[in-house]
Amino acid sequence: MSNQAGAPSPRPEPGPTWAGCLGKNERREDRAHWTGYVGLVTGTCFAEVGHEVICVDCDADKVKLLQQGGIPIYEPGLEELVRKNVAASRLRFTTSTREGVDHSQVVFIAVPTPPLPDGSVDLSFIEGVARDIARAMTTYRIVVDKSTVPVRTGEKVAETIKRYCKAKVDFDIVSNPEFLREGFAVEDFMKPDRVVIGVQSERPVAAMKELYAPYRAPIVVTDINSAELIKHAANSFLALKISYINAVSVICEASGANIQEVANALAWTNGSAGSSSTRRSASAAVAFRRTSVPSSELPRSWAATSLCSKKSSGSTPGRWTAS
Ligand SMILES: NC(=O)c1ccc[n+]([C@@H]2O[C@H](COP(=O)([O-])OP(=O)(O)OC[C@H]3O[C@@H](n4cnc5c(N)ncnc54)[C@H](O)[C@@H]3O)[C@@H](O)[C@H]2O)c1
């Protein structure tokens, strides 16, 4: 979203690593992230491929912990990557949004978007952080939304930045939804099936492609509203697949078929079972994982699946859940 009509349109000049082409007389980082779950994983994985990253969080305790070498969440492989990239001076942490925005060409938003009691989404964190970024902006920035938001939130973020940016500088808004799974976050980020980039103009596209180039994943460039919708469509498609495989498991149970075999065969319909892309592709079964749950805790509708899983695999009763 190019927002200051007639203003010059400087684009960050990508280099071998972004930091390399940013530094003039001062050291400047590539990008700022918020250091919650998604922000920390994203920032760390960008640092791991050579970008320079500042992670910003208003939670001073969290930032202090990270600055002291601790880590606020457990995610396989993350702690090692944080340590490695902090030691390599590619990753650091601050509570100052101004510092993050001032030293970054690309600013990622990864703040919470919790549901409200009426079912709508609480966008107050997004609104708040958009104001903070706007107040800190003194030159062109790409502002990327990684939070999961309702369609057309990008437009609201752009309006907010325009309203609160006293310097009246140019900027672009990008929607870049995140598909990582908790428990597999580093792996998913480092080997994405695809990267979705929603833009209003061509201007930030080269910079975003440069940023994600090291991951060698297909990049889908679309408009902002479509990118925002893709995240929700992907979530509901996953729910659909879960319902489907559970329905199939009931038939397996009734007919003596083996749900594990059926699910595995469905995974082969894309021709590359076991790969990261197949795991989350449109073919059904690999997008599910079994978790062990005592059958007494399962809703009645899950019981057949549970029994079937036990029969076919000989393991603890389980159910299929979204991965
Ligand atoms: N957790 C997941 O697996 C996952 C996966 C995909 C997408 N998402 C989406 O990503 C977004 C972030 O989720 P999360 O799980 O990382 O949330 P989180 O609560 O773990 O982290 C958000 C962080 O933002 C900080 N914050 C809030 N407002 C701030 C401000 N104005 N300035 C500085 N810091 C601020 C908070 O202190 C917190 O540490 C949500 O929209 C979520 O739906 C999450």
The ligand as an ORCA input file, in Angstrom:
! r2SCAN-3c Opt
* xyz 0 1
  N       1.217    -19.374     17.868
  C       1.012    -19.932     16.685
  O       1.203    -21.135     16.468
  C       0.570    -19.084     15.525
  C       0.660    -19.609     14.236
  C       0.285    -18.822     13.150
  C      -0.197    -17.530     13.392
  N      -0.302    -17.040     14.663
  C      -0.801    -15.668     14.859
  O       0.332    -14.820     15.123
  C      -0.070    -13.759     15.992
  C       0.834    -13.717     17.207
  O       0.625    -14.913     17.926
  P       1.657    -15.375     19.041
  O       1.256    -16.760     19.388
  O       3.039    -15.118     18.586
  O       1.280    -14.362     20.237
  P       2.085    -14.157     21.629
  O       1.069    -13.712     22.611
  O       2.948    -15.331     21.910
  O       3.073    -12.949     21.319
  C       2.679    -11.634     21.066
  C       3.692    -10.695     21.704
  O       3.385     -9.371     21.287
  C       3.744     -8.513     22.358
  N       3.080     -7.234     22.119
  C       1.766     -6.958     22.099
  N       1.562     -5.654     21.792
  C       2.776     -5.095     21.634
  C       3.223     -3.781     21.317
  N       2.379     -2.768     21.062
  N       4.552     -3.566     21.257
  C       5.424     -4.552     21.500
  N       5.053     -5.831     21.780
  C       3.741     -6.093     21.846
  C       3.311     -9.258     23.600
  O       4.008     -8.814     24.753
  C       3.670    -10.713     23.229
  O       4.958    -11.091     23.710
  C      -1.546    -13.991     16.319
  O      -2.336    -13.252     15.410
  C      -1.726    -15.466     16.048
  O      -3.046    -15.800     15.717
  C       0.081    -17.788     15.735
*
